[in-house]
Amino acid sequence: MDTKSLFYHKNIWIIGASDGIGKAVAIALSNLGANLVISARSHDKLLETNRGLKNQAVVVAFDVSQREAFSVAAHSIFATQEINSILYFPGVYEPVALCQLNNEIIDSSIDVNLRSVFTLLQCTLPYLKEHSTCQLAVAASVAGYQGLPNAQPYSATKAAVINLIESLKSEYPMYNIKLINPGFVKTKLTDKNNFDMPALISTERAAKYILAGLLQNNFEIHFPKKFTYILKVIRMMPYKYYFLLIDKYFNPLKK
């Protein structure tokens, strides 16, 4: 498969391109000759991302938690060019025990991790209906496969995103919709963890997995598979054994 030719001169809108996986995907796609629109909340960080791209991107900064700003940005982008793919990566994460949660963490997690995805669908579904070949790929996380200690409300919101994108695909099976569930990827978010992260990979490697998955027919892009398949098996276990395994390997209170 000639990956470069399949992305060359494609118009791709990457939301969440200022850091982490989104930034790595932007760099990888730019190196393959894609025409990018990059978005995130910080205009300065987007300019920094843009300086590292082989082909300069169109920079459209906005806060995904602000519905009106999201709508204005989407309308402007769709009015000026035909987008072939929309990739969505925003997310916030604060590791905290349930007994220590505060409303600021709860509200921020729901606004950025979940409510913004509903806004994304409201802004993009009309475009997808007119451009049925446009691809929409939304990042959740394997943290959404099951409840993990000190991972709320991140794990809960990512579980909701998984459910939401599954529902989207079930309502629109004819559209090219992808769900991205990364395992542990070294970013400023996972740097907050105080436990050993199995199968931790770089953002560059994560970008390779994602680009390969975007070209395949599978609905879910999950990686690295040697880790994510184990999680899928654990999810099917009786709760008695599930909680024993989670407690042994993922409970930071026991480290």
The 8 nearest C-alpha neighbors of each residue, nearest first, counted from 0:
[[1, 2, 5, 3, 4, 214, 211, 215],
 [0, 2, 3, 4, 5, 6, 7, 214],
 [3, 1, 5, 4, 0, 6, 31, 211],
 [2, 4, 31, 5, 6, 1, 7, 32],
 [3, 5, 7, 6, 2, 1, 31, 32],
 [6, 4, 2, 3, 7, 1, 9, 214],
 [7, 5, 9, 3, 4, 33, 31, 8],
 [6, 8, 32, 33, 4, 9, 5, 3],
 [7, 9, 33, 34, 32, 6, 10, 4],
 [10, 8, 33, 6, 7, 34, 11, 83],
 [11, 9, 34, 82, 83, 35, 33, 8],
 [10, 12, 84, 35, 83, 82, 85, 9],
 [11, 13, 36, 85, 35, 37, 86, 84],
 [14, 12, 86, 37, 16, 85, 87, 36],
 [15, 13, 38, 87, 16, 39, 88, 37],
 [14, 16, 89, 39, 88, 21, 17, 38],
 [17, 15, 21, 22, 14, 18, 37, 38],
 [16, 18, 45, 44, 22, 15, 39, 48],
 [19, 17, 22, 16, 21, 20, 15, 23],
 [18, 20, 186, 22, 21, 202, 23, 187],
 [19, 21, 23, 202, 22, 24, 206, 18],
 [22, 20, 16, 24, 15, 23, 19, 88],
 [21, 23, 16, 18, 25, 17, 24, 20],
 [22, 24, 20, 26, 25, 21, 203, 202],
 [25, 23, 206, 27, 21, 22, 26, 28],
 [24, 26, 22, 28, 23, 27, 29, 21],
 [27, 25, 29, 23, 24, 52, 28, 30],
 [26, 28, 24, 30, 29, 25, 23, 31],
 [29, 27, 31, 25, 30, 33, 26, 24],
 [28, 30, 32, 26, 33, 31, 27, 53],
 [29, 31, 27, 28, 32, 53, 26, 52],
 [32, 30, 3, 28, 29, 33, 7, 6],
 [31, 33, 7, 29, 30, 8, 28, 34],
 [34, 32, 8, 7, 9, 29, 28, 6],
 [35, 33, 10, 8, 9, 11, 32, 56],
 [36, 34, 56, 11, 12, 10, 33, 37],
 [35, 37, 12, 57, 56, 58, 13, 11],
 [38, 36, 13, 58, 16, 12, 14, 35],
 [37, 39, 14, 59, 60, 15, 16, 13],
 [40, 38, 15, 60, 41, 61, 14, 17],
 [39, 41, 62, 61, 60, 42, 38, 63],
 [42, 40, 44, 43, 39, 45, 60, 17],
 [41, 43, 45, 60, 44, 46, 40, 39],
 [44, 42, 46, 45, 41, 47, 48, 17],
 [45, 43, 47, 17, 46, 41, 42, 48],
 [44, 46, 48, 17, 42, 47, 43, 49],
 [45, 47, 49, 43, 44, 48, 50, 42],
 [46, 48, 44, 50, 45, 49, 43, 51],
 [49, 47, 45, 46, 51, 50, 17, 44],
 [48, 50, 46, 52, 51, 47, 55, 45],
 [51, 49, 47, 48, 52, 46, 55, 53],
 [50, 52, 49, 48, 53, 47, 26, 55],
 [53, 51, 49, 54, 26, 50, 29, 55],
 [52, 54, 29, 30, 55, 51, 26, 32],
 [55, 53, 52, 29, 56, 32, 34, 30],
 [54, 56, 52, 49, 53, 57, 50, 35],
 [57, 55, 35, 36, 58, 49, 54, 37],
 [56, 58, 36, 37, 35, 59, 55, 34],
 [59, 57, 37, 36, 56, 38, 60, 45],
 [60, 58, 38, 37, 57, 61, 72, 36],
 [61, 59, 38, 39, 42, 40, 58, 41],
 [60, 62, 40, 39, 68, 63, 69, 59],
 [61, 63, 40, 64, 65, 39, 68, 69],
 [64, 62, 65, 115, 69, 61, 111, 66],
 [63, 65, 62, 115, 111, 110, 66, 114],
 [66, 64, 63, 68, 62, 67, 69, 61],
 [67, 65, 69, 68, 70, 64, 118, 63],
 [66, 68, 70, 69, 65, 71, 72, 64],
 [67, 69, 71, 70, 65, 66, 61, 72],
 [70, 68, 66, 72, 67, 71, 63, 65],
 [69, 71, 67, 73, 68, 72, 122, 74],
 [72, 70, 68, 74, 73, 69, 67, 75],
 [73, 71, 75, 69, 70, 74, 68, 76],
 [74, 72, 70, 76, 75, 71, 77, 69],
 [73, 75, 71, 77, 72, 76, 78, 70],
 [76, 74, 72, 78, 73, 77, 71, 79],
 [77, 75, 73, 78, 79, 74, 72, 80],
 [76, 78, 74, 79, 75, 80, 73, 81],
 [79, 77, 75, 76, 74, 80, 81, 73],
 [80, 78, 76, 77, 75, 81, 74, 82],
 [81, 79, 77, 78, 82, 76, 10, 75],
 [80, 82, 77, 83, 10, 79, 78, 76],
 [81, 83, 10, 84, 11, 80, 133, 12],
 [84, 82, 133, 10, 11, 9, 134, 81],
 [83, 85, 134, 11, 133, 82, 135, 12],
 [84, 86, 12, 135, 11, 13, 134, 136],
 [87, 85, 13, 136, 137, 135, 14, 12],
 [86, 88, 137, 14, 138, 13, 136, 89],
 [87, 89, 15, 138, 21, 14, 90, 137],
 [90, 88, 15, 87, 14, 111, 112, 91],
 [89, 91, 112, 111, 88, 92, 108, 15],
 [92, 90, 108, 112, 111, 93, 89, 153],
 [93, 91, 153, 188, 94, 90, 108, 150],
 [92, 94, 95, 91, 104, 150, 153, 191],
 [95, 93, 149, 150, 92, 192, 191, 96],
 [96, 94, 149, 93, 99, 150, 97, 100],
 [95, 97, 149, 99, 98, 100, 148, 94],
 [96, 98, 100, 99, 95, 151, 149, 152],
 [97, 99, 96, 100, 95, 101, 149, 151],
 [100, 98, 96, 97, 95, 101, 149, 94],
 [101, 99, 97, 98, 95, 96, 104, 102],
 [100, 102, 103, 104, 105, 99, 106, 98],
 [101, 103, 105, 104, 106, 100, 107, 108],
 [102, 104, 106, 105, 101, 107, 100, 108],
 [105, 103, 107, 102, 106, 101, 108, 100],
 [106, 104, 102, 108, 103, 107, 109, 152],
 [107, 105, 109, 103, 108, 104, 102, 110],
 [108, 106, 110, 104, 109, 105, 111, 103],
 [109, 107, 105, 112, 111, 106, 110, 104],
 [108, 110, 113, 106, 112, 107, 111, 114],
 [109, 111, 114, 107, 64, 108, 113, 106],
 [112, 110, 115, 108, 64, 109, 113, 90],
 [113, 111, 90, 108, 109, 110, 156, 115],
 [112, 114, 109, 116, 115, 156, 111, 110],
 [113, 115, 110, 117, 116, 109, 111, 118],
 [114, 116, 118, 117, 111, 64, 113, 63],
 [117, 115, 119, 118, 113, 114, 120, 112],
 [116, 118, 120, 114, 115, 119, 121, 113],
 [119, 117, 115, 121, 116, 120, 122, 66],
 [120, 118, 116, 122, 117, 121, 123, 115],
 [119, 121, 123, 117, 122, 118, 124, 116],
 [120, 122, 118, 119, 123, 124, 117, 125],
 [123, 121, 119, 120, 70, 124, 118, 73],
 [122, 124, 120, 126, 125, 121, 119, 127],
 [123, 125, 127, 126, 120, 121, 122, 128],
 [126, 124, 128, 127, 123, 129, 122, 121],
 [127, 125, 123, 129, 124, 128, 130, 77],
 [128, 126, 130, 124, 131, 129, 125, 133],
 [127, 129, 125, 126, 131, 130, 124, 123],
 [128, 130, 126, 127, 131, 125, 124, 132],
 [131, 129, 127, 132, 128, 133, 126, 81],
 [130, 132, 127, 133, 128, 129, 174, 175],
 [131, 133, 130, 134, 175, 174, 83, 127],
 [134, 132, 83, 84, 131, 130, 127, 135],
 [133, 135, 84, 175, 176, 85, 83, 132],
 [134, 136, 85, 176, 84, 86, 177, 175],
 [137, 135, 177, 86, 178, 176, 87, 85],
 [138, 136, 87, 178, 179, 86, 177, 139],
 [139, 137, 179, 88, 87, 178, 180, 140],
 [138, 140, 157, 180, 179, 160, 161, 137],
 [141, 139, 180, 142, 181, 143, 157, 138],
 [140, 142, 143, 180, 144, 182, 181, 227],
 [143, 141, 140, 154, 144, 145, 157, 147],
 [158, 142, 144, 157, 154, 141, 145, 140],
 [145, 143, 141, 142, 158, 234, 146, 231],
 [146, 144, 143, 142, 147, 234, 154, 158],
 [145, 147, 154, 148, 143, 155, 144, 142],
 [146, 148, 150, 145, 149, 154, 142, 245],
 [147, 149, 150, 250, 249, 146, 96, 151],
 [150, 148, 96, 95, 94, 151, 147, 97],
 [151, 149, 94, 148, 147, 154, 153, 152],
 [152, 150, 153, 154, 149, 155, 97, 95],
 [151, 153, 155, 154, 156, 150, 105, 108],
 [154, 152, 151, 156, 155, 150, 92, 157],
 [153, 155, 143, 142, 157, 151, 150, 156],
 [156, 154, 158, 152, 157, 153, 151, 159],
 [155, 157, 159, 153, 158, 154, 113, 112],
 [156, 158, 143, 160, 139, 154, 159, 155],
 [143, 159, 157, 155, 161, 156, 160, 154],
 [158, 160, 156, 162, 157, 161, 163, 155],
 [161, 159, 163, 157, 162, 158, 139, 164],
 [162, 160, 158, 159, 164, 163, 165, 157],
 [161, 163, 159, 165, 160, 164, 166, 158],
 [164, 162, 160, 166, 165, 161, 159, 167],
 [165, 163, 167, 166, 161, 162, 160, 168],
 [164, 166, 162, 168, 163, 167, 161, 169],
 [167, 165, 169, 163, 164, 168, 162, 170],
 [168, 166, 164, 170, 165, 169, 171, 163],
 [167, 169, 171, 172, 165, 170, 166, 164],
 [168, 170, 166, 167, 172, 171, 165, 164],
 [171, 169, 167, 168, 172, 166, 165, 173],
 [170, 172, 168, 173, 169, 174, 167, 176],
 [173, 171, 168, 169, 174, 170, 175, 167],
 [172, 174, 171, 175, 131, 168, 176, 170],
 [175, 173, 172, 171, 176, 131, 132, 134],
 [176, 174, 134, 135, 177, 132, 173, 133],
 [177, 175, 135, 174, 136, 134, 168, 218],
 [176, 178, 136, 218, 219, 135, 137, 179],
 [177, 179, 219, 137, 136, 138, 220, 218],
 [180, 178, 138, 220, 137, 139, 219, 221],
 [181, 179, 140, 221, 141, 139, 220, 138],
 [182, 180, 140, 222, 221, 141, 179, 183],
 [181, 183, 141, 222, 184, 223, 227, 180],
 [182, 184, 199, 196, 200, 181, 185, 198],
 [185, 183, 200, 199, 201, 186, 202, 182],
 [184, 186, 201, 189, 200, 202, 199, 183],
 [187, 185, 188, 19, 189, 184, 190, 202],
 [186, 188, 190, 189, 191, 185, 19, 18],
 [189, 187, 186, 190, 191, 92, 91, 93],
 [188, 190, 191, 186, 192, 187, 185, 184],
 [191, 189, 187, 188, 192, 186, 185, 193],
 [192, 190, 189, 188, 193, 94, 187, 93],
 [193, 191, 189, 190, 194, 94, 188, 195],
 [194, 192, 191, 251, 195, 190, 254, 196],
 [195, 193, 192, 251, 196, 254, 249, 250],
 [194, 196, 197, 193, 192, 249, 248, 199],
 [195, 197, 199, 194, 183, 198, 192, 249],
 [198, 196, 199, 195, 183, 226, 182, 200],
 [197, 199, 200, 226, 196, 183, 223, 182],
 [198, 200, 183, 184, 197, 196, 185, 201],
 [201, 199, 184, 185, 198, 204, 183, 202],
 [200, 202, 204, 203, 185, 184, 205, 199],
 [203, 201, 205, 20, 204, 23, 184, 206],
 [204, 202, 206, 201, 205, 23, 207, 24],
 [203, 205, 207, 201, 206, 202, 200, 208],
 [204, 206, 202, 208, 203, 207, 209, 201],
 [205, 207, 24, 209, 203, 204, 208, 23],
 [208, 206, 204, 210, 205, 209, 211, 203],
 [207, 209, 205, 211, 206, 210, 212, 204],
 [210, 208, 212, 206, 211, 207, 213, 205],
 [209, 211, 213, 207, 212, 208, 206, 214],
 [210, 212, 208, 209, 213, 214, 207, 215],
 [213, 211, 209, 215, 214, 210, 220, 208],
 [212, 214, 210, 211, 215, 209, 177, 220],
 [213, 215, 212, 211, 210, 216, 5, 2],
 [216, 214, 212, 213, 217, 211, 218, 220],
 [215, 217, 218, 214, 212, 213, 175, 219],
 [218, 216, 219, 215, 220, 212, 177, 213],
 [217, 219, 177, 178, 216, 176, 220, 175],
 [220, 218, 178, 217, 177, 179, 221, 180],
 [219, 221, 179, 212, 180, 178, 209, 218],
 [222, 220, 180, 181, 179, 219, 224, 223],
 [223, 221, 224, 181, 182, 227, 220, 208],
 [222, 224, 225, 226, 227, 182, 221, 198],
 [223, 225, 222, 227, 226, 228, 221, 229],
 [224, 226, 223, 228, 227, 229, 222, 198],
 [227, 225, 224, 229, 228, 223, 198, 230],
 [226, 228, 224, 230, 229, 225, 222, 223],
 [229, 227, 231, 230, 224, 226, 225, 232],
 [228, 230, 232, 226, 227, 231, 233, 225],
 [231, 229, 233, 227, 228, 232, 234, 226],
 [230, 232, 228, 234, 229, 233, 227, 235],
 [233, 231, 229, 235, 230, 234, 228, 236],
 [234, 232, 230, 236, 235, 231, 241, 229],
 [235, 233, 231, 232, 236, 230, 145, 144],
 [234, 236, 232, 233, 237, 231, 241, 238],
 [235, 237, 233, 234, 241, 238, 240, 232],
 [238, 236, 239, 240, 241, 235, 234, 233],
 [237, 239, 241, 240, 242, 236, 243, 235],
 [240, 238, 237, 241, 242, 243, 236, 244],
 [241, 239, 243, 238, 242, 237, 244, 236],
 [240, 242, 238, 244, 243, 239, 236, 233],
 [241, 243, 245, 244, 240, 239, 238, 246],
 [244, 242, 240, 246, 241, 245, 247, 239],
 [243, 245, 247, 241, 246, 242, 248, 240],
 [244, 246, 242, 249, 248, 247, 243, 241],
 [247, 245, 250, 243, 244, 248, 249, 242],
 [248, 246, 244, 245, 249, 243, 250, 253],
 [247, 249, 245, 246, 250, 244, 195, 251],
 [250, 248, 245, 246, 251, 247, 148, 194],
 [249, 251, 246, 252, 148, 253, 248, 247],
 [252, 250, 254, 253, 194, 249, 193, 148],
 [253, 251, 250, 254, 148, 249, 149, 246],
 [254, 252, 251, 250, 247, 246, 249, 248],
 [253, 251, 252, 194, 250, 193, 249, 195]]
